[in-house]
Amino acid sequence: MTKKLYIETVGCQMNVLDSELVGESLCAAGYTLVDNVREADTVLFNTCSVRAHAEDKVYSALGRLKHCKKTARPKIVGVIGCMAQKDRDLIFKRAPHVDLVVGPGQLGQIVELLQRVEDGQEQQMEVSLGRADDTLHNVQRSFQPYDPLRGEHFREEASPSTPHQAMVRIMFGCDKFCTYCIVPSVRGPEQSRGPEEIVEEARQLAERGCLEVTLLGQTVNSYKHTAGGKTTRLADLLYRLDDIADLKRIKFVSNCPKHMSDELLQAVRDLPKVSPYLHVPAQSGANAVLDRMKRGYTVEQYREMLARIRETVPGAAVTSDFIVGFCGETDDDYQATAELVREARFKNSFIFKYSTRPGTKAHELFEDDVPYDVKRWRNNDLLAIQNAISLEDNRPLEGRRVEVLVEGPSKAARKKADDATTVQLVGRTIDDRIVVFDGPIEFTGRLLEVQIDKVDAFTLFGSLVGSGE
């Protein structure tokens, strides 16, 4: 009898990729993915611990399943990912009906662990060592990289994304230890995959029709792999991936300002398939805040990096992240951040209100002393500044033609769920700008020319040039 699996994913692109890989492994083991928790025999929550809201969402969902589990479905409930690594036994205490807890470093065991539960064994928990529990070598070994080469199930049903795009992890973990961030604790020490393995994975994906790969790493541009006396960095890897014939686009996220080397920028400039899109979180424009965050650079160094980007890759789309209301942030500190945003003219920025996270150094060392109302005002003010810049940045594209990789129907078109031959499609330019236009759904996965008719701060609205042939 076929077992039905539902996976709910919270968090970053790394979690989305983990869910795809877990889905593929379980499909290969005889499961079928369903999109409704009520239909599932097994429900897995792939979790995030970066913000409290993400954890609260999962615990609420687990609470709702407590009574459902007394009926026929679901039979098995599991929590995987970063919250599993962080909370461990606490999950069983708060939700005794949970059957298994699996950290991101143990996902390779998911098929075996679920089988144990099916066989009637007790609750299963597999997590990695804490960063301070043993030697660095042993902690690294306990965080087992999970990047199986994609099999036949990956492009068929395990991936919720278009088969013409894929994420490829090139490194696992983080060693930066920013004081606000839980990731080094839940994802473990930084480990880079071998370039041969990465290139082979990308080649297999391209042979199956994938046109675009996005390389993932917590700080992707710190990628470094040494073997046989040879060191490979991200720039070297990009040159090798650019040689894959059937691959059309290559992106990489997210970048650390300290590792934005001239060699990497030259590769972005010179390689036609590499996207001139650089996501480089700044987090703050005030040195005092950056120091408390332990970011490892000054705002002057960040500005210097931006100048090198603009000089080497003219027209590059640069985006950033900011945290407002971090411990001790003054009005002057916030104004320095606002000034950096005005000066840098990012394509867009992701802006968050700081919330303290147990297990981080900021929670241990600093008082969360910025009132919530102040955080909310700064968040809204910075969003308004950025959105005005984004609109001004998009306006010169009106009347121009751009090449778009079509991702499929837009959210609005999916909600309609009608049988129209022409629907609203969504795609992206090579520098990651979102474009919507009307066209046949069969154009999904194609590179098409679209004329931009109007814009707003977030989206380009266009019309298909010719018949799309």
Summary of the structure (lengths in Angstrom):
residues: 469
radius of gyration: 22.7
end to end distance: 44.6
largest distance: 63.8
contacts: 1587
relative contact order: 0.08
helix: 41%
strand: 24%
